[in-house]
Amino acid sequence: MSAVDAKTLKALQYLADWDLGSEQMALILGLPNDIKARHLTSYLRGERTLPESPDLAARLDHIIGISEALATTFPFSVQMRSVWLRRAHRRFQKRAPLLVMLEEGVDGLQKVRMDVDCAYSYAIADAMRAQQTGS
């Protein structure tokens, strides 16, 4: 199994831990229409591999980052991680983080990750400052 496959399996497992349905998983992953949501179980078992693309790679990174940050925030409760994703937050205009991810794709994943993962948020802010100053 390649590193990409391992990352995919890890992200798919996190999505399963979030108690998402296969349609929600497919939407968050941004899968093309020719990959049916009902086949996600075979991807989760490692029987199939998802097509490689920069968009999917970014989504997988964000899913893993969000999951790891939630595990730090709620180290003893997988259930609380799922609850957090479904609870409306003022930082998302009273929308649930899951809804932000489903509606806004990669941008939504990044917004949620920046909210829950302060180290990632700081890194993005530093990169933006460096870009603005031309460093």
N, C-alpha and C positions, 0 to 999 in steps of 0.2 A: 504494500500500500504506500502510495506517495504521500508527501507532506500535505499536498493539497487535499487529498482524500481524507487524511486524518483531521484536517481543519474542518472540512465539510461535515464529517461525522460528528465532530465535537459541536459544531453550530446546530446541526439537526437535533442532537440530543438536548441541547439547551432549549430549543424551540419546543420540543416534546415536554421538557420539564416545566415550561411555562403553560402547559395545558392548552396548547393551540390546536385547532383543527387543521386538517391537511390543506384546506383552502386558504386559511390564514397563513400557514407556513409558506405556501407557494407564493402568496402575495408579498410577504415580507422578503422572501428570497428573490423576488422579481423574475420568477421563472418564465421562460417563453411558453406560448400557448400549446406547443407540441408536447410539453411535459405535463402530464395530467397529475392533479393533486392526489388522486387515489394511488398513484405509484410511489408516493414519498416514502412509504414503508420500506420498499425495496432499496431506496437510497439510504435510509436509516440503518438498514441491515448491512450496508456495504456491498450489495449485489449489483448496483448500478452507480455510475459516477455522473455528476452534473457537468454540463458543458462549462469549460473554463472561460471566464470573461472578467475584465477589470471591474465591471459593475457587481458581479457576484462576489468577487474577491473582497470588495469594499464592504458589501453587506455582511459577509461572513465575519470579517474583522470587527465590525460594529456589534454584531450579535454576540460574539465571544467577549468583547470588551464590556458590553452591558451586563452580560451574565456574570462575569467575574467581579464586576463592581457591585452587583446586587448580592453576590455571595459574601462580599466583605461587609456590606451594609446589614445583611440578614444572615449571619453565619450559621444559625441553628435552625432556620426554617425555610425550606424550599417553598412552602405554601405562602409565606409572607412575600417572597419574591414575586410570585404570581399575582398576589393581591395588589402589590405596589404597581404593577404594570396595568392593572385594570381600574385603579382608583383615579378619579379626576384630580388634576393638580393645577393650581393657579399659574404655575410657570408655563403651562401649556394651554393657556386660555380656558381653564377648567375642563380640559379634555384629558382622557387617560393616556399615558405614554404608549400603550398598545395601539390605541386609535391613531396617534401621531405617526407611529411607524407604519401602520397599514395605509394611511391616507397619503403620506408624504414620501414614501420610499426611502432612498438612501439619505436624503436630507432629514427625514424624520428620524431615522436610525441615528444619525449623527447628533441631532438635537437631544434625543433621549440619552445617548452616551455622554454628551457633554454635561448633562444635568446630573447624572448618577456617578460619573467617573471624573473626579476633580483633577486627577493627574493628566488625563487626556485633555480636559478642558484647558488646563494651564499650558499644555504643549501646543494646542491650537492657537491660543492667545499669543504665545511667544512667537510662533511662526508668522502670525498675521502682523505683529509689531515689526518683526525683522523684515518682512516684505514691504511694509510701508516706509521703513527707514532706508530701504535699499541695501541692507546688510546681508 
